[in-house]
């Protein structure tokens, strides 16, 4: 699907906000070029054209951009680089004056050291406008699920990333617009992974708490909304969500450890023998029912395997998801349902959010809150499509 290309004369919202004098930035637990955050700064005929979207990100240079997805900034042969044009966009970004950090460990230490330094320097930096754009890439693709990052200092929690982004934007001395995406919630729901979904919600809630406890919170409009429902998770009568605490690994991780990216070619008995120690270590589950084994053996791809494994684990805790056959039949994107999603708001004009009924109205309202002009430019061609990346 397209990113903004359906209306090529409408500027992305970050461009509109910057044109009105605002600092702009985002934090995502997905790739920084992924289809939820990319429309804020880019246009593309195909959301999988992440090499092109990466070029647009560097060219636009948000005041702060934090997430994963370094592979689309690096040439093939350099790490997990996916670019076929031999360009190193990280080197180009640094040459253009963007502060670049690549890698989780470096980010972890920089959060601790940079926060204090930035707080001390904010007043002077705001006075002379000398705050350079910052691009932080914590890995080659999406960040690990919050469940898989527990106890791992190499990738900070979402709340810490939000803290850094806020400090960076506040240091500009300008009014600002920050987008925060807890993207892995969507992926956990698609995998029917109740434990990873729950851990992600807890992490997102902590990030929201940090925003609302910021000293400037009363002057800041904070909006919480989902772009869609995914796989319709529901608690059954026998639900035991507290017991999810025994799960240590996401379905994504456990599926990889069992299948290593390939369909199972052995017998059901062999699959059970391979899966049992992985499930025991990751979820204290010692086996699989025959129906679960059949679904895993018949799965056509990695996503179908994950939902089969996710159902086997989540069912144990009384949590159910949309049937996979129904999930893949969705008209636009597999798993995206038409159920209504809530919108909550805090701060100035927050009460106005209660009457919003669709995402187009939300966007128009945010433009009005920021006093932005209509945001139309002259006709513009969307970028050409480079090597498509993953669509997830």
QUIRABEL-V715188 format. One record per backbone hydrogen bond with DSSP energy under -1.0 kcal/mol. NH is the residue of the N-H (numbers start at 1). CO is the residue of the C=O. E is the energy in kcal/mol with one decimal. If there is no record, write none. Layout:
nh | co | e
NH | CO | E
NH | CO | E
//
This chain:
nh | co | e
3 | 44 | -3.1
7 | 4 | -1.0
10 | 7 | -2.3
11 | 375 | -3.5
14 | 40 | -2.5
16 | 12 | -2.0
17 | 13 | -2.7
18 | 14 | -2.8
19 | 15 | -2.2
20 | 16 | -1.0
21 | 18 | -2.0
22 | 17 | -2.3
23 | 175 | -2.6
25 | 177 | -1.8
26 | 64 | -1.9
27 | 179 | -2.4
28 | 66 | -2.4
29 | 181 | -1.5
32 | 68 | -2.9
34 | 31 | -1.9
38 | 34 | -2.3
40 | 37 | -1.8
41 | 38 | -2.0
42 | 38 | -2.5
44 | 3 | -2.3
47 | 1 | -2.3
49 | 46 | -2.1
50 | 48 | -2.3
53 | 49 | -2.0
54 | 50 | -2.2
55 | 51 | -1.5
56 | 52 | -1.9
57 | 53 | -2.1
58 | 54 | -2.2
59 | 55 | -2.4
60 | 56 | -2.5
61 | 57 | -2.9
63 | 24 | -1.6
65 | 134 | -2.0
66 | 26 | -2.0
67 | 136 | -2.1
68 | 30 | -2.5
69 | 141 | -1.0
70 | 139 | -2.5
71 | 140 | -1.6
72 | 69 | -1.4
73 | 70 | -2.3
76 | 83 | -2.2
78 | 75 | -1.8
81 | 78 | -1.6
82 | 71 | -3.1
83 | 74 | -2.2
89 | 73 | -2.5
92 | 88 | -2.0
93 | 89 | -2.6
94 | 90 | -2.2
95 | 91 | -2.2
96 | 92 | -1.4
97 | 94 | -1.7
98 | 93 | -2.5
99 | 133 | -3.2
101 | 135 | -2.4
103 | 137 | -3.2
107 | 103 | -1.6
108 | 104 | -2.5
109 | 105 | -2.0
110 | 106 | -2.1
111 | 107 | -2.3
112 | 108 | -1.2
113 | 109 | -2.4
114 | 110 | -3.4
115 | 111 | -1.5
117 | 113 | -1.7
118 | 114 | -3.1
119 | 115 | -2.2
120 | 116 | -2.0
121 | 117 | -2.0
122 | 118 | -1.4
125 | 121 | -2.8
126 | 122 | -2.7
127 | 123 | -1.4
128 | 124 | -1.6
129 | 125 | -1.4
130 | 125 | -1.2
134 | 63 | -1.2
135 | 99 | -3.1
136 | 65 | -3.0
137 | 101 | -3.0
138 | 67 | -3.0
143 | 29 | -2.0
149 | 145 | -1.0
152 | 149 | -2.5
161 | 157 | -1.8
162 | 158 | -2.4
163 | 159 | -2.2
164 | 160 | -2.1
165 | 161 | -2.3
166 | 162 | -2.8
167 | 163 | -2.5
168 | 164 | -2.4
169 | 165 | -2.5
170 | 166 | -2.9
171 | 167 | -1.7
172 | 169 | -1.2
173 | 170 | -1.3
177 | 23 | -2.1
179 | 25 | -2.1
181 | 27 | -3.0
183 | 181 | -1.6
185 | 182 | -1.4
188 | 184 | -2.5
189 | 185 | -2.2
190 | 186 | -2.2
191 | 187 | -1.8
192 | 189 | -1.4
193 | 188 | -2.8
197 | 193 | -2.2
198 | 194 | -2.3
199 | 195 | -2.5
200 | 196 | -2.1
201 | 197 | -2.1
202 | 198 | -2.3
203 | 199 | -2.1
204 | 200 | -2.5
205 | 201 | -2.6
206 | 202 | -1.9
207 | 203 | -2.0
208 | 204 | -2.4
209 | 205 | -2.4
210 | 206 | -2.1
211 | 207 | -1.8
212 | 208 | -2.5
213 | 209 | -1.7
214 | 211 | -1.1
217 | 214 | -2.5
219 | 216 | -1.8
220 | 217 | -1.4
222 | 346 | -2.7
224 | 344 | -3.2
231 | 335 | -2.8
234 | 320 | -2.4
236 | 318 | -3.2
239 | 236 | -1.9
240 | 317 | -2.9
243 | 240 | -1.4
244 | 241 | -1.7
245 | 242 | -1.4
246 | 243 | -1.9
247 | 244 | -1.9
248 | 282 | -3.3
249 | 282 | -1.7
254 | 250 | -2.4
255 | 251 | -3.0
256 | 252 | -1.6
257 | 253 | -2.2
258 | 254 | -1.6
259 | 255 | -2.8
260 | 256 | -2.3
262 | 259 | -1.5
271 | 267 | -2.3
272 | 268 | -2.4
273 | 269 | -2.1
274 | 270 | -2.1
275 | 271 | -2.8
276 | 272 | -2.4
279 | 275 | -2.8
280 | 276 | -2.4
281 | 277 | -2.1
282 | 278 | -2.3
283 | 279 | -2.6
284 | 280 | -1.4
285 | 279 | -1.7
293 | 289 | -2.2
294 | 290 | -2.4
295 | 291 | -2.1
296 | 292 | -2.2
297 | 293 | -2.4
298 | 294 | -2.1
305 | 301 | -2.0
306 | 302 | -2.3
307 | 303 | -2.1
308 | 304 | -2.0
309 | 305 | -2.6
310 | 306 | -3.4
311 | 307 | -2.5
312 | 308 | -1.7
313 | 309 | -1.9
314 | 310 | -3.2
315 | 311 | -2.3
317 | 314 | -1.4
318 | 315 | -1.6
319 | 314 | -1.8
320 | 234 | -2.8
322 | 231 | -3.2
327 | 323 | -2.4
328 | 324 | -2.4
330 | 327 | -1.1
335 | 327 | -2.3
336 | 333 | -2.1
337 | 229 | -1.5
344 | 224 | -2.6
346 | 222 | -2.3
350 | 347 | -2.0
352 | 349 | -1.3
353 | 350 | -1.8
354 | 351 | -1.3
355 | 352 | -1.2
356 | 353 | -1.4
362 | 358 | -1.6
363 | 359 | -2.4
364 | 360 | -2.2
365 | 361 | -2.4
366 | 362 | -2.4
367 | 363 | -2.1
368 | 364 | -1.9
369 | 365 | -2.8
370 | 366 | -2.2
371 | 368 | -1.1
372 | 367 | -2.9
377 | 9 | -3.5
389 | 48 | -4.1
//
